[in-house]
Amino acid sequence: MQEEVSKIGVWGMGGVGKTTIMKHIHNDLLKQQRFERVIWVTISKEFNVMKVQDNIASALESKEYLDKEEDKLRRAAILSEMLKNSGKHVLILDDVWDNVSLEEVGIPEPSGSNGCKLVLTTRSEHVCKYMGCKVIKVKPLSEEEALVLFLNKVGPNIVQSPTIMPTLKLVVNECAGLPLTIVVVAGTMKGEDNPLIWKNSLGELKERIGKVEGVEAEVIERLKFSFDHLKDEKLKYCFLHCALYPEDFEIEKDELIECWIYEGFIDDMGTRQEMNDKGQVFLKKLEDNCLLENVSSE
């Protein structure tokens, strides 16, 4: 809210919670109505200028003005005018992997005089500095915060078990304070009340992380722990099928289940309705294990 700050770069490693924090801020800004518009655009690794332009224009409910134009420069000029005419706004660019030229996209330079703000999330401190942002680093959770989050996700019956608690705390430590891995590992262990299984899971996590080098590889190994614990091989195939969709894509549930049926991941159990019901059960299991995230009822 400070007038002298126009561009903010929120950076931190994958899984540390940058996007989640920004979602909360986005929702707060919408409630406060201190800005005329709050625009959210996901950039992702495969940066495409025209796609970003389309997404911003869609948020401004003016995409039809860009649809007729194919020249990037003219599109940028049109978009720039749209943003200038949209009043005081906050533009959030989520998951920026490389330097983005605001001019090329058609984003007017935010300043104190126009009252507009730009916020970006990225894994790179360099991107924040290059784009002239005030830099804010998102650090992993403290031990206490990590434990609270894990217990919140793992279920009440586990919380009350004194035999599991010491091992559970060590499992939480292996998650390295990263909310994403905490949530996913907790989803895997949800409802598990056998102390031996907890000890085995702790050993498995330690072994996995010890085998790889590099922070990103460690995060992936922690997440893969949850995937490997899916008991049904067909369920694993259902999850891997989702990799056919683009990053940040919202997949329709019925469409996904249809694909699973055609791929033969859901056994031919008689009626189409029974197969569809089994697909819904698979979806729920993947969601409960925090491997898929629900964005809407559809």
N, C-alpha and C positions, 0 to 999 in steps of 0.2 A: 504493500500500500504506500510505501515511501515514494514521493514524487521524483526524487533524484535517481531512483533505480528504474531503468526501462527494460533491461534485458537480464534474465536470470538463467544460469546454467546449473541444472541439478544433475550431478554425476555420481556414479558409484558402480560397483561390479554387478554383473548379471544376478538377479535373484535377491537383491538387497532391498527392494521395495520402492524404487523410484516412481514407477507408474502408479502403484497403489496410493502413494502419498499424493501424487498429482491429481488422481481421481477424487480424493477427499477435498483437495483445495478447489478443484473445478466445481464440485457440488456446492461447496461453501460460497464460492463467488456467485453462483447462480442464485442462491438463496438471498445473499446480501444485496444484490442488484445495484452494486456500486459502479458496475460497468454495463454498457448497453448490450454488449455481446461477449460471450465467453466461447471461444472456438477451439475445439480439440481436433488435432490431425495426427494420425499415426504415420510416421515416416518409414521405419524399418530399414533393413539392410539394403534391399534393392531399391535405391532412391530413384524416383521417376518424377521429373519436374511437372509434367502434364497431369499426372495422377494427383500430385499434391495440390496443384492449381484447382483441379476438379473438386477435390475434397473440401478445400476452403470455400469455393463458390457454392457447393452444396450446403455447407453450414450457414452460408449467408442467404440461402434459398434463392440463389441467382445463377444456378448452373447453366440455364438455357442460354445465357449471354456468352458463355464460353464455348458451348457445344458447336456453334456455327464457325468457330475460329480454330485454325490448325497451326498457325504461326506462333511459335513460343513467345517471341518478343511482343507481338500484339496482344496475346493472351495475358502476358505479364502486365502490360499497360492497362488493360481492362480490369484485371483483378486489383491492381493498385488503386484505381479509382473507386472500385467497390468498397475496399477496406477503408479508404479515406472518408467515404460517405457513410460508413457504418457507425460513426461516432466512437466514443471511448470503448476500447475492447481489449480483451486479453486473448492472445493467440498462443496456444500450448502445442508445441511440436514434440510428440512423444517418440522415443527410441531413435534418436538421431545418431547415425554411425560415422558420418563424415561432415566436413564443413559444408554448410548450405549457404548459397548465395541468395540473400533476401531479394536483391534486385532482379536476379534471373527468374525467381518464382513470381515476383510482383508484390512483395510484402514491403510496405513503406517502413522506413527506419523508425522504430519506436523512440519517442522522446518525451521529455517533460512537457513540452509545449502542446503535443497532440494527445497526451494523456494515455497513450496506448502502451501495452506491455507485451513482451515476448518471453515465454518460458520454454526451455527445452530440456528434455531428459536425455542423457547419453552415458555411455560407459567410458567416455574419453574426456579427461580434464582438458586436453589440448583443444578439443572442439569448443568447449566453453570459452577458453581464453581467446582463441582465434576469432570467435564471433563477438568478442567484446562484452561477454556476460559477467555479471557478478556471480562468482563461483560458490556453489553450495555443495559440499560433499555429503552423501548419505552413507553413514557408517553402519556396520552390522549391529544387531541388537546386543545389549549387555546380557550377561548370563541370566540375570533375574527376568528381564523382558522376554528372553528366548524361552525360558521355562514356563512363564505365564502363557505365552502364545501356544506352546506345545500342549500344555495341560488343557487349554481351551479347546483344542482340536481333537485330543485323543479320547475324550469321554470321561464321565464322572466316576465310573466303577474302577478305572485304572488309578485315578487320583487318590482314591481311598485305600490303595493296596500298599502297605508298608514294605512288603517283600520286593515289590517291583520298583519302588521309588528310587533307590540308589542307582540301579542300572538305567532307569529312565533318564536320570540326570546326566549320566555319561553319554547316553544316546543323543540327548539335546546338545551336549558339548561338541559332538561330532558333526552337528549341523552348522557349526561355525557362525552362529548368529545371523544366518541368512533366512529371512522370513519364508522365501519360496521353498527351501529345502526343509525347514521346520514343518511347514504345513503339509508338504507331500509325505515326509517320513511319518509324521503323526497320523496322517490319513491311512497309511499302510498298517500301522500298529493299533489302529482304533479298535477298542473292544477286546484286545488280546490280553488275557489275564494269566497266561502261563509264564512264570519267571524265567524258565529255561529258554523259551522262545525269545524273550527279551535279551537274554545274555548272548544267544546265538546271533541275533540281529546286530547287537553291538559289535561283536567280533567281525561280522561280515562287513559292516560299515568301515571299521578301522582298516581291514584288509584291503578293501576297494580303494580307499583314499590313499593308502600307503603305496599302492601300485602305480599311481599316475603322478606326473609332474605338471605343475601349472595350475593356477587358481580355477580357470574355466573348466579344465578337465576334472578337477575335484568336484565342482558343482554338478557336472553331468553325471559323475559316478554316484553321487548322493541321490540324484533324481532317478537314475537307472535302478537303484536299489528297490524303489517302489514298483517300477515296471516288472522287475524280475520276480517280485513277490505275488504277482497276479497268478492265482492258482490254475486258472483255465487257459490253456494255450490258445483257444479260439478268441478269448477275451484280449489276449496280447495282439493277435492279428487285427482285431477290431480297432485297437488303439493305434497300431502302426499305420492302418489305412488312413488315419487322419492326416498323416504326413503328406498325402497327395494334395491337400488343400493348401492355398497360399498362407503365408504367415499373417496372423491377426485376422483371419477370415472367420466370419460368423457362419457356422454350418447349421443348416436346418436339420432338426432331429429326424423327422420322417424320411428325408432324403438320405441321411447317413445310414439309417436302418435298412432302407431299400438296397443300398450299395452292399451292406454286410450280407444281406440275404442272397443277392446275386453272386457275390464272391464265394458263397458257401461257408461263411464263418458261423452262420446260425444253422443248426441242423434242420433238415427237412422233417418237421415234426407233425405234419398233417396240414392243418388249415393255415391260411395266410395270417389270420389274426393271432394264432398261437406263436407263429414265428415273429410277428411284430411285437408281441408281448415280451418274448425272450430278448428281443433287441432293446426294449425299454429297460429291462432288468440289467442288461450289459451296460447301457448308458449310465444307469444309476450307480453301478459298481465303480465305473471309471470316475464318475463325479465324486463318489464317496472317498475314493483313493486320491482325490485332488489331482488327477491326471488330465481331466477335462474340466473346463470352467463354464458354468451355466451363465449365459448372458441374458436370456429371456425364456419365457415359457415355450416358445416355438423352437 
